[in-house]
């Protein structure tokens, strides 16, 4: 087993640093080759290009922003290894969608390694937003992007130290509420984007247009989770090359959307429509949020596009693993993990074959639909 753990050291109230120490100390030798490193945010592409090729698996430790960043870098490799998720961030929406959040909550590192040995490789879509940006879970245009930008700029000013993870998570959510209230009171439109025109495409179903005078905010999602645990439409499929579109004419409707998503999957809001490409007509850069992080959508002078970039392999644990294995939850993530645990990871060749079959099946299904 040749496994690379790439960890955001600041995630989980500095929990990432403790986990890296445990992995490097207790999971070496005995036929295992586990390398745990911290994410280099200044040059993630160079880091992944150097370390990931030839690995059987890359385990990403962090929240949605970290997972999205590392997975996007993997998508630039010719033959990317599959990835799994160690969810130690705040939102963890992709980990919830793929099942890794449940695994981690049920037993920490013990459960993670057990799940790795029993998981199967599937494909997951990576989306391009403009020339250089990539995302996996969701993107937002309008007030949604403004709220995320507000949180990003004030998070480290108004939140407790990194080691107080629970308090930081609560404060981040309070900042989100404060930002939403701020924009609601000010009556802010789509962050001065009234000149924007959006065209959504879906193969075989024509074009649907939206403009900022009709929609203050648009959220597109390729998974069934949003906003740190909220539920979206069960129609969302992370590997079908299609995203769900939610358009909001007011901030009040968006708040209702978020509240409904929090109640449970039975009350999850339905999308307004589906699409596989979005063209945004605007001459200048546009503020967006990608997987919960602010970004600028670059324009070629006329428009910017959001469309599929490629599919990469991801490991998906069995749905009933926690029940079957009856994994005991550890008292704390810092506890010493038994070094004897060394499950095998599916070989790279088998993973690539499984992913290729899955992608071929997804393409056939998309054409039939």
N, C-alpha and C positions, 0 to 999 in steps of 0.2 A: 504494500500500500504506500503510494507516494502522494502525500496530501499537503497542500499549502493552506494554512490559515492566515488570512489577511484581515487584520483587526483594527478598528478605529479605537485608539487607546482612551479617548475621551468618552466613549459610549458607556452607558450604564453607570454613571457616577464613578468613572475610572475603573469599572469592573473589567474592561478590556485588558488593562495592564496585568491584573491578577490572573486572568485566564491565560494570557500568553505565557506567564511564568509557569503555570501548572502544566501546560502543554509541552513546553520545552524541557521541563524537569522530569515529568512522569510518563511521557508517551514517546520515548525514544528507545531504539534497539528492538530486538526480538522480531526482526523482519519488518518493522515499521519505520517509515521515513516521514516524520511529521515536522514540518517547518512552520513556525509561527512568527509572523512579522507584523509590524505596524504599518498601516496605510500611509503612503507618501502622497499627501494631498497636493504637493507642488508638482509632482510628475508621476501621476498614477499610471499613465499609459506606458511610460518607460519601465516602471516597476513591474507591471504585469507582463509586459513583453519579455522581460528578463527572467522572471520567476515562474510564470504559469506554463509555458510550453513543456510538454512531456509529463505533466502532473496527471494523476488519476482523478483528482478532485481539488476544487478550490472552495474552502469554507469561508464565507464572508461574515465577519463579526461586526455588527453595528445596526443602525436603524435603516429606514427606507432610503435616505440620502446616500449612505455608505454603500448599501447593496446596489442601488442604481448606478452609482459611479463605477464600482468595480465590475459589475456585469456589463456595463457599456464599454469598458476597456477590453473586457474579454471578447466582446463582439467584433473587435477590430483584428483579432487573431485569425489566421487561416483555419485552424482546427482548434477551437477553444475547448478546454476540458469542461465537464459539467460543474455546476456550483451548487452548494447547499447554503443554508442560512443559519447563523447563530444570532438570534434576535435579542440584542442587548441595547436597542435604541429606545426611542420614545413612542413612535407610531407603530412600526412593525407591520404595516399593512400587507406587504408582499409575503412576509413570513406567515401571517394569518391565512392568506389565500392558498399558499402551498402546503400548509400543515406544519411547518417548522416551529411556529410559535407555540402550538399545543405541545409538541415534543419537548421543547426547551422548558416550558412551565412544568411539565410532568416529571422531569428528572435531570435537568442540567446537562453536563458533559456526558454522564453515563447514558442518558437517554439519547443524546445526540449521536454517539457512536453506534449504539444499538440500531437506531433508525437508519444510519448510513448504510449499514450492512444489509438492510432489508428493503432499501429504497430502489425505485426504478427511474431510469432517465426518461424525461419527456422534453418536449421543446417549449420554449417560451419566446414570445415576440419582443424584440427590441425596436423601439420607434425612433425615428429621426425627427428633430424639430429644427428646421433651418439647416444651415450648413454643417454645424459642429455639435449641436446639442443632441443628447440621447436621453430616453426615459423608458420605463417599463410599465409602471402602474397607471399613472394618470397625469393630465396636464390641465391647467386652468388659465383662462384669459379673462381679464376684467378685474372685478373686485376681489375675487379669489386670489389672484396674483398679488394684488395690492396688500391684502391681509398677510400673506406669506412673507412678502417683502418687509412689511412693518415688523413682524415677529423676528425675522432674521436680523434686522438692524438693532432691535432692542432686547433680544434674548439674553445677551451676556451682561447687559446693564442692570436688568431687573430680576434676574434669576439667581438663586443661591449658588455656592461653590459646586464644582463638578461632583465632588464626593457625595453630596446630598441629592442622590438621583431621584428619590421619590418627590422631594420638594421641588426640584427642577421641573419634573414632569408636570406637577400640578401648576406651577407658575407659568409654564409654557401654554397650558390650556387656558389659564386665566388671561394671558396676553392675547390669545386668539379671540376670546369673548370681548375683551376690551377693544381690540382692533375692529371687530365686527360692529360693535356699538358706536365706535368713532365714525365709521363710514356711514352707518345708518342715520346718525344724528346730522352729519354734514350733508347728507343727501348726495354723496359722491356718485357720479356716473361711472362709466367704464374707464375710470382713470384717464379721462380726457382722450378716449379712443372713439369719438363719435364718427370719425371718418373711416372707420374700419369696415370692410365688407368681408364676410366669410362664406366660402363655398365648400360644401361637404359632398363627397363623392362616395358612391357604393356601386360596385360593378353590377351592371344589369338593372340599376334602379335610378339612374339619372343623377341630377344635381339638386341639392337643397341649399338655398341661400339664407344667410342671416346678416343683419347689420346691427351696429351698436345702439341704434335708436329703438330696436326691438328687444335686445338682450343685453342687460348690464353685465352678464357674466355667462361664460360657457365652460363647462367641465367635460372633458372626454376621459373615459376610463376603459382600460382593457382587462381589469380584474374586478372582482365583486366586493372589494373593500375600499374604504376611503376615510381619510381624516382620523387615523389612529384607532381603527376598530369598527367604524360604521359599516353598515351593510348596503350594498348596491344590488342592482338587478342580477338574478341568478343566470341570466342569459349571457353574461360576460364570460368570455373564454380567452385565457391568456395566450392561446396559440392558434387562433383562427384568422389572424390578420385583419380583424375588425375591432373597432372601438365603439363604446356606447356614448351617446351625446346627451348631455343634460343642459338645457338652456334656461336661464333665469331672467325674468323681466324686472325683478326687484330683489333687494337684499332680504326682505321679509320672506319671500318664497324660498330663497336659499337657506335661511335659518330653519324654515319648516322642513326642508329637504334634509338638513343635517340632523334635526331632532328625530325624524322618522327613521333615518338610517341607524340611529342609536338604539331604537326600541328592540329591533331584532330582525332576522332575515324575512319573517312573514310580512313585515311592514316596509320592506325595502322599496324605495321609490323606483318606478319604471323609467327607462330612458325615453327621451322625446323621439329619437330615431337612432339609426346605426350608420356607420360610415367606415371606409377604409383609407380615406385621404381627406385632408383639410388644406385648402388654400386660403391664406390670410392676405388680403390686399391692403398693403400699407407700405409707403415708401421708406419710412424710418424704422428703427428697431422698436420692438414691442415687448413690454414687460409681461412675462408669463411665469407660472410656477410649474416645475417639472418634478414629480415625485416628492412634493413638499419642500422644494428648494427654489428660490427665485432665480430666474435666468432671463436673458435677453434674446428674443427671437429675431434673428438677423434677416434682413430683406435683401433681395438681389436688385433692388431699385423699384420693383413693382409689387412683388409678393413674396411670401414665405410659405413653405409647405410643411405639413406634418404627415408623415407616411411611414410605412414599414421599412425598417432598415435591414433586418435579417432575423432569423430565429437561432437561438443557441440552446444547448442542453442544460437542464436543471434536474436535480434529483428530487423526487416526490416521495415522502414516506407513506406507508400504509395508513389508511384512515383509522383503523382500529388498533394501531400499535400499542398505545398506552394501555388499553384494556387487556390485550393479549399478553403483554409482557408484565403487566402490573408493576410498572416502574415506580419505585419509591422516590418521592421528591426529597432532595437533600435539604438539610437545614440551612445551608448557605452556599453560595457559589464558590466561596473561597476554600471550602473543605478539600482535603486531599482526595483526588480521584484515583481509584485503583488502576495501577499501571498494567494489570493483566488484561484489561479490556482491549482487544485488538481485532475487531471485526474486519472482514475483508470488504473492500469497495469493489463494485463491478468494474471489470477491466475496461480500459479506454476503448478498445475495439468493440466490445459488446455495447457500450454506451453509444458510440457513434452509430452503430447499426440500428439500435433501438430508436435513436433520435431521427435517423433518416426515414425509417418506416413511419414514425409518427408524423413527420413533416409531409411525407407523401400522402398519408391518409387525410391530413388536414386540408391539403390542397384539393384533393378529390372532393371532400365534403363541401369546401367553399364553392367549387365549380358547380356542384349539384344544386346548392342552395341559390 
